[in-house]
Amino acid sequence: MLHGDGVDTTSHIGNLSTAADLAAASINSLVSAVVGAGDVRAQGELIADAESAWTHAVVADDAAAFFDDCFVHEVSFTFQNDDWYDVLFESHSNDVDDPCFAADVTIDGITMQNVGVRLKGNSSFTGTGIKKSLKTATP
């Protein structure tokens, strides 16, 4: 059990992939990393590389392309530890100076390695529900 919230961590081996978990994840800090990967050009040119769903998008603002509500992005988090939630919980509890835990984040086929992930705030940390908001930071 995850600290009394009714979720079995062993069923989430390696990936944070359910729709509810993805909706809970904060990806705002990843915008610059995603639009900065591959063959990305700004100001009305192609966004991202040939593998991205943005290949033919022409926009004046990279962030606008990422947050375009006409497209649903695929986001997944991959943690090295199978007990990733317990590690995040312990890190938040015991290491207030650096509560982040490393993960790989893939957005629309673009993978960023060694992204810092932590619980978003105290309500995420102390809440009893299954929704645990995450915050990310790129190196």
For each residue, the residues with C-beta under 8 A, 3 or more apart:
1: 4 5 6 7 8
2: 5 6 7 8 9 85 86 130
3: 89
4: 1 128
5: 1 2 127 128 129 130 132
6: 1 2 130
7: 1 2 11 12 85 130
8: 1 2 11 12
9: 2 12 82 83 84 85 86
10: 13 82
11: 7 8
12: 7 8 9 15 16 17 18 21 84 85
13: 10 82
14: 78 79 82
15: 12 76 77 78
16: 12 21 22 25 76 77 79 84 134
17: 12 21 22 76
18: 12 21 22
19: 22 23
20: 23 24 130 131
21: 12 16 17 18 24 25 131 132
22: 16 17 18 19 25 75 76
23: 19 20
24: 20 21 131 132 133 134
25: 16 21 22 75 77 133 134 136
26: 29 120 133 134 135 136
27: 30 31 75 105 107 136
28: 31
29: 26 32 33 135 136 137 138
30: 27 33 34 105 107 112 115 136 138
31: 27 28 34 35 62 63 66 67
32: 29 35 36 138
33: 29 30 36 37 112 115 138
34: 30 31 37 48 66 107 108 110 112
35: 31 32 40 42 47 48 62 63 65 66
36: 32 33 40
37: 33 34 40 48 49 110 112
38: 48 49 51 52 110
39: 46 48 49 50
40: 35 36 37 46 47 48 49 62
41: 45 46 47
42: 35 45 61 62
43: 60
44: 58 59 60
45: 41 42 58
46: 39 40 41 54 55 56 57 58
47: 35 40 41 52 54 55 57 59 62 65
48: 34 35 37 38 39 40 51 52 54 55 108 110
49: 37 38 39 40 52 55 110
50: 39 55
51: 38 48 55 108 109 110
52: 38 47 48 49 55 108 109 110
53: 71 73 108
54: 46 47 48 57 65 71 108
55: 46 47 48 49 50 51 52
56: 46
57: 46 47 54 65 68
58: 44 45 46
59: 44 47 62 64 65 68
60: 43 44 64
61: 42 64 65
62: 31 35 40 42 47 59 65 66
63: 31 35 66 67
64: 59 60 61 67 68
65: 35 47 54 57 59 61 62 68
66: 31 34 35 62 63 73
67: 31 63 64
68: 57 59 64 65 71
69:
70:
71: 53 54 68
72:
73: 53 66 107 108
74: 106 107 108 109
75: 22 25 27 105 106 107
76: 15 16 17 22 105 106
77: 15 16 25 103 104 105 117 134
78: 14 15 103 104 105 106
79: 14 16 82 84 87 101 103 117
80: 102 103
81: 84 87
82: 9 10 13 14 79
83: 9 86 87
84: 9 12 16 79 81 87 88 101 103
85: 2 7 9 12 88 89 132
86: 2 9 83 89 90
87: 79 81 83 84 90 91 101
88: 84 85 91 92 99 101 117 118 119 134
89: 3 85 86 92 93 119 125
90: 86 87 93 94
91: 87 88 94 95 98 99 100 101 118
92: 88 89 95 99 118 119 125
93: 89 90 125
94: 90 91
95: 91 92 98 99
96: 99
97:
98: 91 95
99: 88 91 92 95 96 118 119
100: 91 116 117 118 137
101: 79 84 87 88 91 116 117 118
102: 80 114 115 116 117
103: 77 78 79 80 84 115 116 117
104: 77 78 111 112 113 114 115
105: 27 30 75 76 77 78 111 112 115 117 136
106: 74 75 76 78 109 110 111 112
107: 27 30 34 73 74 75 110 112
108: 34 48 51 52 53 54 73 74
109: 51 52 74 106
110: 34 37 38 48 49 51 52 106 107
111: 104 105 106
112: 30 33 34 37 104 105 106 107 115 138
113: 104
114: 102 104 139
115: 30 33 102 103 104 105 112 136 137 138 139
116: 100 101 102 103 136 137 138 139
117: 77 79 88 100 101 102 103 105 134 135 136
118: 88 91 92 99 100 101 134 135 137
119: 88 89 92 99 124 125 132 133 134 135
120: 26 124 133 134 135
121: 124 125 133 135
122: 125 126
123: 126 127 133
124: 119 120 121 127 132 133 134
125: 89 92 93 119 121 122
126: 122 123
127: 5 123 124 131 132
128: 4 5
129: 5
130: 2 5 6 7 20
131: 20 21 24 127
132: 5 21 24 85 119 124 127
133: 24 25 26 119 120 121 123 124
134: 16 24 25 26 77 88 117 118 119 120 124
135: 26 29 117 118 119 120 121
136: 25 26 27 29 30 105 115 116 117
137: 29 100 115 116 118
138: 29 30 32 33 112 115 116
139: 114 115 116
